Amino acid sequence: MIVKHIHSLEPGAIVELFDLDLTPIDPAAGIARFHAGTNELSQPVVWQQYSYEPRPVQASGFGITTTGSAPRPKLQVSNIPTTGSVGLMTLLNRDYRDLVGAIVTRHRTLVKYLDAVNFPGAVNPDADPTVEFPLDIYYVERRLTENRLYAEYELSSIYDLEGVYLPGRQVIRDTCSYSYRSWDATADDFLYQDARGLPVACPYTGVAYFDRMGNPVAEASQDQCGRRLSDCRKRFSTGTRTLDQVAVPIVSESLPFGGFPGAGRYNR
């Protein structure tokens, strides 16, 4: 439908809106939404029932190519403070690792399809939240510039594999690389965040405690993972069975072990 109206005599203006999804960095962070302007009522534009903060935004480099390297668009966002004296993007860069890994989605539609609340009397017979151009979805690759006026970022497509190596992390056979919970003596409880404030990778929340050598301990404060496959089995087992006169843990599901126990040298 939108293609039909674009080629009509009076297609109307195209509205460009941006979603900045911070949840890949912090699941509790949410999504920031920006549009470089306001609606007819001098209020934030509302699209698909979401409000887009009026904030100068400029994007360039979006496109599709079948030859050469994938496009790397650039996104400039005003760094004017929302409250206080520190710029909004400065705060976001500080709290969310320069936004690297955040998902940027560009929406484009025609003014006539915007939600009815954008118009006088909340009346728009053409309002249709399903009518828009194909979404442009990119990841923040790196921060290019940050000053008092604006912050600029380089974006990359999910299909941009330049410089990517597989596997994405170092292959270690016998050692788990996942972060594990730690004991907070002040709170008298476990912390499930690492030093950067990110959730720990190991999902274990049980009450069976072991020290680094894999020995059972009674106190929660003594719980430390030795990062061996055997440590993982002890924490996620549902019982034991006897194998060659040795008690072996029974695991009902796949282990969340962060190593690669199947890796090894291949001899011809």
LOGUVO-283522 format. One record per atom (N, C-alpha, C): z, x, y; residue in three letters. Coordinates in steps of 0.2 Angstrom, whole numbers, plus 5000, padded with zeros to 4 digits. Layout:
BEGIN
ZXYALA
...
***
This chain:
BEGIN
500050044994MET
500050005000MET
500050045006MET
500450105006ILE
500550145012ILE
499850175014ILE
499450195009VAL
498850225010VAL
498350185013VAL
498350115011LYS
497950065014LYS
498050065021LYS
498750055023HIS
498850045030HIS
498750115034HIS
498750175031ILE
498650235035ILE
497950235037ILE
497450205033HIS
496750205035HIS
496550145039HIS
497050105041SER
496850045045SER
496750065052SER
496550015056LEU
496450035063LEU
497050045067LEU
497650015065GLU
498250025069GLU
498850035064GLU
498850095061PRO
499250105055PRO
500050115058PRO
500150135064GLY
500850135067GLY
501050215066GLY
501650225068ALA
501850295068ALA
502150315062ALA
502150375060ILE
502450395054ILE
503150425055ILE
503650405052VAL
504350425053VAL
504550475047VAL
504850535049GLU
504950585045GLU
505750595045GLU
506050585039LEU
506750585038LEU
506950645033LEU
507550675033PHE
507750725029PHE
508450715026PHE
508450725019ASP
509050725015ASP
509250795014ASP
509850815015LEU
510150875013LEU
510650865008LEU
510550875002ASP
510950864996ASP
511350924995ASP
512050924996LEU
512450974995LEU
512850974988LEU
512750924984THR
513050924978THR
512950974973THR
512351004973PRO
512251064968PRO
512751124970PRO
512951124976ILE
513451174978ILE
514151154977ILE
514251094979ASP
514951064978ASP
514850994976ASP
515050964970PRO
514850894968PRO
515250844973PRO
515750874977ALA
516150824981ALA
515850824988ALA
515350864989ALA
515050874996ALA
514650814999ALA
514250784995GLY
513850724997GLY
513250745000GLY
512850705004ILE
512250715006ILE
512250705014ILE
511950755018ALA
511850745025ALA
511150725026ALA
511050675031ARG
510450645032ARG
510250655040ARG
509650675041PHE
509450695048PHE
508750665050PHE
508750645056HIS
508050615059HIS
508050635066HIS
507450665068ALA
507350685075ALA
507250635080ALA
507750585080GLY
507650535085GLY
508150475083GLY
508050415087THR
508350355086THR
507950295085THR
508150235083ASN
507750175083ASN
507650145089ASN
507350085089GLU
507250045095GLU
507850025099GLU
508450025095LEU
509050005098LEU
509450065101LEU
509150125101SER
509450195102SER
510050205098SER
509950185091GLN
510450195086GLN
510150235081GLN
510550265076PRO
510350305071PRO
509850265067PRO
509250295064VAL
508750265060VAL
509150245053VAL
508950185051VAL
509250165044VAL
508650165040VAL
508650195034TRP
508050195029TRP
508350185022TRP
508150135019GLN
508450125012GLN
509250115012GLN
509450085018GLN
510150065019GLN
510550135020GLN
510250185021TYR
510650245023TYR
510450265030TYR
511050285034SER
510950305041SER
510750375042SER
510350395046TYR
510050465047TYR
510350485054TYR
510750535054GLU
511050555061GLU
510450585065GLU
510450565071PRO
509950585076PRO
510150665078PRO
509650705076ARG
509750775076ARG
509050805076ARG
508950845081PRO
508250885081PRO
508150925075PRO
507550905072VAL
507350935065VAL
506650955066VAL
506451015064GLN
505751025064GLN
505551065057GLN
505051035054ALA
504851065047ALA
504151085047ALA
503951135044SER
503251165044SER
503151195037SER
502551195035GLY
502351235029GLY
502251185023GLY
502451125023PHE
502351075018PHE
501651075016PHE
501451075009GLY
500751065007GLY
500751075000GLY
500151064997ILE
499951074990ILE
499451124989ILE
499451174985THR
498951224984THR
498851234977THR
498251244975THR
498151264968THR
497951334966THR
497951374972THR
497851444971THR
498351484975THR
498451544973GLY
498951584976GLY
499651564975GLY
500151594979SER
500851574979SER
501051504981SER
501551474979ALA
501751414981ALA
501951414988ALA
501851354991PRO
502151354998PRO
502851364999PRO
503051395004ARG
503751405006ARG
503951375013ARG
504051305013PRO
504151275020PRO
504751305023PRO
504751295030LYS
505351315034LYS
505651255037LYS
506251245037LEU
506651195040LEU
507051215046LEU
506951195052GLN
507451205057GLN
507851145059GLN
508551155060VAL
508951105061VAL
509451125067VAL
509451075072SER
509851085078SER
510551105076SER
510851155079ASN
511551175078ASN
512051155083ASN
511851095086ILE
512351065091ILE
512951045088ILE
513551055090PRO
514151025087PRO
514150955087PRO
514350925081THR
514550855081THR
515150835084THR
515650875083THR
516350875086THR
516550945087THR
517050955092GLY
517251015093GLY
516751065096GLY
516851125095SER
516451175099SER
515951215094SER
516051215087VAL
515751245082VAL
515151205080VAL
514551235080GLY
513951205078GLY
513951175071GLY
513651115070LEU
513651085063LEU
513451125058LEU
512851155059MET
512551195054MET
512951265052MET
513251285057THR
513751345056THR
514251325052THR
514551265053LEU
515051245048LEU
514851235041LEU
514251205040LEU
513951195034LEU
513751265030LEU
513551305034ASN
513351375031ASN
513951405029ASN
514551405033ARG
515151435031ARG
515451405025ARG
515451335024ASP
515751305019ASP
515351295012ASP
514651305013TYR
514251295007TYR
513751345006TYR
513951415007ARG
513651475005ARG
512951475008ARG
512851465014ASP
512251465018ASP
511751415015ASP
512051365012LEU
511651305009LEU
511151325004LEU
511151385001VAL
510751404996VAL
510851364990VAL
510351334987GLY
510351294981GLY
510351224983GLY
510551204990ALA
510551134992ALA
509851104991ALA
509751044990ILE
509151004989ILE
508950974995ILE
508350984998VAL
508050955004VAL
507450905002VAL
507550845003THR
507050795002THR
506750765009THR
506150765009ARG
505750745015ARG
505550675013ARG
505750625017HIS
505450555017HIS
504950545022HIS
504450515021ARG
503950495026ARG
503750415025ARG
503750375030THR
503550305029THR
503250285036THR
503050225037LEU
502850205043LEU
503450165047LEU
503450165053VAL
503950125057VAL
504050055055VAL
503450025053LYS
503449945051LYS
503849935045LYS
503949985041TYR
504349975035TYR
505049985035TYR
505250015041LEU
506050025041LEU
506449965040LEU
507049975038ASP
507549925037ASP
507549885044ASP
507749815042ALA
507749765048ALA
508249785053ALA
508749815051VAL
509349835056VAL
509049875062VAL
508549905061ASN
508249955066ASN
507949915072ASN
507849855071PHE
507449815076PHE
507949755080PHE
507749735086PRO
508049685089PRO
508249625085PRO
508849605085GLY
508949545081GLY
508949555073GLY
508949615071ALA
508949635064ALA
508349595061ALA
507749595064VAL
507249555061VAL
506649605060VAL
506349605054ASN
505749645053ASN
505449615047ASN
504949575047PRO
504649545041PRO
504349595037PRO
504149655039ASP
503749705035ASP
504249755032ASP
504849745033ALA
505349795030ALA
505249805023ALA
505149865020ASP
505049875013ASP
505349945011ASP
505949945008PRO
506150015007PRO
505850055001PRO
505350014998THR
504950054992THR
504350084995THR
504150075001VAL
503450095003VAL
503550165007VAL
503350215004GLU
503450275007GLU
502950325004GLU
502750385007PHE
502350435005PHE
502750464999PHE
502350504994PRO
502750534989PRO
503250584992PRO
503850584989LEU
504350634991LEU
504150704991LEU
504350744996ASP
504350814996ASP
505050844994ASP
505150874988ILE
505850894986ILE
505850974985ILE
506251004989TYR
506251074989TYR
507051094989TYR
507151164987TYR
507751194987TYR
507851244993TYR
508451244995VAL
508551305000VAL
508551364997VAL
508051404999GLU
508051474996GLU
508451524999GLU
508451525006ARG
508851575010ARG
508951545017ARG
509451565020ARG
509451555027ARG
509151615031ARG
508651595036LEU
508351645040LEU
508651655046LEU
508851605050THR
509151615056THR
509751565058THR
510251595061GLU
510751545064GLU
510951575071GLU
510951525075ASN
511151545082ASN
511451485085ASN
511651485091ARG
511951425094ARG
511551365095ARG
510851375095LEU
510351325096LEU
510151285089LEU
510051325084TYR
509751305078TYR
509851345072TYR
509851325066ALA
509851365060ALA
509151345056ALA
508851405054GLU
508251395050GLU
508251415043GLU
507951385039TYR
507951395031TYR
507351405028TYR
507251445023GLU
506651445019GLU
506751405013GLU
506251365011LEU
506351315006LEU
505851345000LEU
506051324994SER
505551334988SER
505551274984SER
504951274981SER
504851214976SER
505251234969SER
505351174966ILE
505651184959ILE
505151224954ILE
504551214956TYR
504051244952TYR
503851314954TYR
504151344959ASP
504051414962ASP
504451464957ASP
504051494953LEU
504351544948LEU
504351614950LEU
504151624956GLU
504051694959GLU
504651734959GLU
504751784955GLY
505351824955GLY
505851804950GLY
505651754946VAL
506151724941VAL
506151754935VAL
506651774932TYR
506751804925TYR
507051764921TYR
506851754914LEU
507151724909LEU
507451764904LEU
508051754901PRO
508451694904PRO
508751714911PRO
509051664914GLY
509251664921GLY
509951704921GLY
510251724916ARG
510851764917ARG
510851814911ARG
511251864911GLN
511251924907GLN
511451894900GLN
511151924895VAL
511251904888VAL
511751944885VAL
512351924884ILE
512951954881ILE
513151924874ILE
513051954869ARG
513151924862ARG
513851894861ARG
514351944862ASP
515051924860ASP
515551904865ASP
515351904871THR
515751884877THR
515551824881THR
516051784882CYS
515851724886CYS
515851744894CYS
515351724897SER
515351734905SER
515651684909SER
515851624906TYR
516051564910TYR
516751584913TYR
516851554919SER
517451554922SER
517951504919SER
518651524918TYR
519151484915TYR
519651474920TYR
520051414918ARG
520551394922ARG
521051444923ARG
521451444929SER
522051494930SER
522651454932SER
523251484931TRP
523851454932TRP
524051464939TRP
524251414942ASP
524551414949ASP
525251404949ASP
525651454950ALA
526351454949ALA
526651404955ALA
526351404961THR
526651364966THR
526551294965THR
525951274962ALA
525851204961ALA
526151184954ALA
526351234950ASP
526551224943ASP
526051184939ASP
525451204940ASP
524851174936ASP
524251214936ASP
523751194932PHE
523151234932PHE
522651224938PHE
522351274940LEU
521751274944LEU
521151274941LEU
520751224943TYR
520051214939TYR
519551234944TYR
519651284949GLN
519151314953GLN
519251384953GLN
518651424954ASP
518651494954ASP
518851514961ASP
518751584962ALA
518951614969ALA
518551584975ALA
517951564973ARG
517451534978ARG
517551464980ARG
518051434976GLY
518151364977GLY
517751314973GLY
517351344968LEU
516851314964LEU
517151294958LEU
516951234954PRO
517251214948PRO
517151274943PRO
517651284939VAL
517551334933VAL
517051304928VAL
516751354925ALA
516251324920ALA
516451304914ALA
517051334911CYS
517351314905CYS
517651244906CYS
517451194901PRO
517751124902PRO
518351114899PRO
518751164896TYR
519351154892TYR
519951134897TYR
520251074895THR
520851044899THR
521351034894THR
521351064888GLY
521851044883GLY
522551074884GLY
522951054880VAL
523651084880VAL
523851124874VAL
523351154871ALA
523451204866ALA
523351274870ALA
523851314870TYR
523851374874TYR
523751434870TYR
523351484872PHE
523351554868PHE
523251604874PHE
523551664871ASP
523451724876ASP
522751754875ASP
522651814878ARG
522051854878ARG
521851874871ARG
522351884867MET
522251904860MET
522151854855MET
522151794858GLY
522051734853GLY
522651704850GLY
523251734852ASN
523851714849ASN
524151644852ASN
524351604848PRO
524651544851PRO
525251554856PRO
525351524861VAL
525951534866VAL
526151464868VAL
526751464870ALA
527151394871ALA
527051374878ALA
527051424883GLU
527051414890GLU
526351404893GLU
526151354897ALA
525551354900ALA
525351404904ALA
525851434907SER
525751494912SER
525451554908SER
525551554902GLN
525351614898GLN
524651604895GLN
524351544896ASP
523651534894ASP
523151574897ASP
522751614893GLN
522251654896GLN
521651654890GLN
521051654892CYS
520551654887CYS
520251724886CYS
520251744880GLY
519951814878GLY
519251814878GLY
518851764879ARG
518151764880ARG
517751774874ARG
518151774868ARG
517751784862ARG
517551714859ARG
517151714854LEU
516951654851LEU
517551624847LEU
517951664845SER
518551634841SER
519051604846SER
519051624852ASP
519451594857ASP
519251524858ASP
518551514859CYS
518251454860CYS
518351404854CYS
518351424848ARG
518451384842ARG
519151354842ARG
519651404844LYS
520351384844LYS
520451324848LYS
520151324854ARG
520251274859ARG
519951214858ARG
519351214855PHE
518951154854PHE
518951124847PHE
519351154842SER
519351134835SER
519751064835SER
519551034829THR
519950974828THR
520350974821THR
520451034819GLY
520851044813GLY
520651114810GLY
520851124804THR
520651184800THR
520451164793THR
520051214790ARG
519851204783ARG
519951274780ARG
520051284774THR
520151344770THR
519451374768THR
519251434770LEU
518651464768LEU
518851534765LEU
518751544759ASP
518951614756ASP
519751624757ASP
520151574757GLN
520851584757GLN
521051594765GLN
520551584769VAL
520751594776VAL
520651524780VAL
521151504784ALA
521051444788ALA
520551454794ALA
520051414794VAL
519551414799VAL
519551354803VAL
519451354810PRO
519451294814PRO
518851254812PRO
518951184812ILE
518451144812ILE
518251114819ILE
517551124820VAL
517351104827VAL
516851044826VAL
516950984829SER
516550934827SER
515950924832SER
515950964837GLU
515350964842GLU
515151034843GLU
514651044847SER
514351114849SER
514851144854SER
515051204853LEU
515451244857LEU
515151254864LEU
515551254869PRO
515351264876PRO
515451344877PRO
515151384873PHE
515251454873PHE
514751484878PHE
514951524882GLY
514551554887GLY
514151624885GLY
514251644879GLY
513851694877GLY
513251684872GLY
512951724869PHE
512351714865PHE
512551744858PHE
512951714854PRO
513151744848PRO
512551754843PRO
511951724844GLY
511351734840GLY
510951794842GLY
511151824847ALA
510751874850ALA
510951944846ALA
510451984845GLY
510552044841GLY
509852084841GLY
509952144838ARG
509352184838ARG
508952164832ARG
508252164833TYR
507752144828TYR
507452214825TYR
507552214819ASN
507252274815ASN
506652254811ASN
506152294812ARG
505552274808ARG
505652304801ARG
***
